[in-house]
Amino acid sequence: MDRIPILKIGAALLVTIQVDLHDSVAMALEEDLSNMIVKAGAKGVLIDISALEIVDSFIGRMLANIAGVARMLDADTVVVGMRPAVAITLVELGLSLPGVKTALNAERGMALIQRRVAESGLEADHAAGEF
Amino acid sequence: MARQPASLNGIVAAHEDEILREWQRVLSLGGTERRLTGREIEAQCRAVLEALKESSGGTEEVSDRLQDLLAEISRNRATQGFGVTETVGFLLSLKRPLVDAIGREHAKAPAIALRETLASTELVDGLALRLMDAFVRNREEIIIRQQQEIAELSTPVVKLWDGILAVPLIGTLDSSRTQVVMENLLQAIVDQSAQMTIIDITGVPTVDTLVAQHLLKTIAAARLMGADCIISGIRPQIAQTMVHLGVELSVVSKATLAEALAHALLKTGRAVVTRRPVVEA
């Protein structure tokens, strides 16, 4: 079975979807990603869907699920590179992915995650200073 | 009776000149044809009569030539701005000259005259209906084309600054227009790699729940592409109506486009400062 590779870059995990996302592949990705977040202690998950041309309600729900799981494991999910047609389709399907952060491209998405990591680092210092 | 062909096309052929003269007289009496010159009217009348002569005379089968002719007349008149009455009246006024001609032809045989009169009336009525049909269809085509042109004209996406876009919306937002706005905006976000979009609704006359839903859809789609949205230019009355309707836009909303731009600049890490004006020596 095809599996989508998950790359670890610093505190972030990078997932680039370059094939048609079949349901089984999507479910495998969700499982792999949850395991990987815990194993790598990741603070952010970057999902690049710039090559994705077709979405259905299942894929939309899967993205929302991944975001939910990641949030529970203390990681932000950033979806980047969505095509206009895909965005319109998701909105028409009523899936506006409320828990998911978005960015135009991978560079900006990575900046978003790094900012969050930096901020959480500051917060940690604060907490250490107070006690 | 000396001649045998007593059917309608025969009568038209035999009395063509009289019918033509009479028809033109009726038309000029009606006064609806002032927009066309006498020669144009004559040409049109003559063409219709020619086509009638060719036609077999039955009401069901209208020859291709006649149909093409009707389509052309209706198209011309639709673009020239004629009304339905004027266009159909043109054809209906053929009835009287035609009936007169039948009367003259069958003066000795009232029964045949009656039958031919009925047939000719049915024929003209049928043609008039076809003409009306074609006319209305042409008018609808014109309206649809104009709607498309307006939709294209009225949804520009403007670049205000690097990464800041504005969509000044003017006129009522319906679902088809929202679609055009959304597509244009999302494509512009990709092209300009924009981070902020300002949707200015100063020119939107009313915002009801449906329009608000359309706005929210556009905002949601822009957010999915990674761009933040600001709404600007909500007029006081509209703001009141929206609150009364219970419509809530859960986005940053600014009173004017200027404030929205200032907010967008701030969000993208820029500031607008006042400095002493340069005094020219």
Interface residues (C-beta under 8 A of the other chain):
Chain A: V79 V80 M82 R83 P84 V86 A87 I88 L90 V91 E92 S96 L97 T102 A103 L104 N105 R108 G109
Chain B: Q179 M182 E183 L186 Q187 I189 V190 S193 A194 Q195 K217 A220 A221 A222 R223 L224 M225 G226 A227
